[in-house]
Amino acid sequence: MLPPSLRASLGLIAVLATLLGVALGVVYAGRNRPGGVDGWIQPSVDGVPPPWRNIALAVDFLAEPAGAVALVVAAVSGCLLLRWPRAAVLVVAGAVLTVGATKLLKPLVGRTIHDGHLSYPSGHTAFLTALALMAALLAVGRLGLGRTAGTALALGAALVAGAAMGWAQIALGAHYPTDTLGGWCTALAVTPATAWLVDRTADRQRERR
């Protein structure tokens, strides 16, 4: 699930994402207002009018409980139909661990928005980024892409998904921009580690047989 060609590059990216995510969490811990970067970005995105608001709501739904479950079920069903059981495990484990990480971090950081709602990191952004990154990892493995092309595809998919959901969260006023960056970093940190763990566990079970 973690192509050998990407282990070094995605490992480095995961470390950098972890450091950035932790740094942002420390900077904004316990705060209930936008920071400097937020104040620069948020006014140009927050409160978009129709039809952009409708698009933002549609994107947001993809990471709401019903939408997220539907996406995961569809992805798992596709993997099982293609006889990729390890990929199905990755989709479930990656989604659960990524969202779980955001749930764990939110009370630790304690950043709030709108009536005390915990906001850092954005679970919506983390979920969609993780799902896109997992799909990209599957594509890299199946296409046999090298390090440069594979890394570009993985990062590109993560960037597009993270930017789309991040924009939606800011436009709807649900998160500060730095919350969405934190969610993106969470996905980049957790997903490659999850893929490595799935591979490691599957290989060990195979050796025992």
Order of alpha helices (4+ residues) and beta strands (2+ residues): alpha-alpha-alpha-alpha-alpha-beta-beta-alpha-alpha-alpha
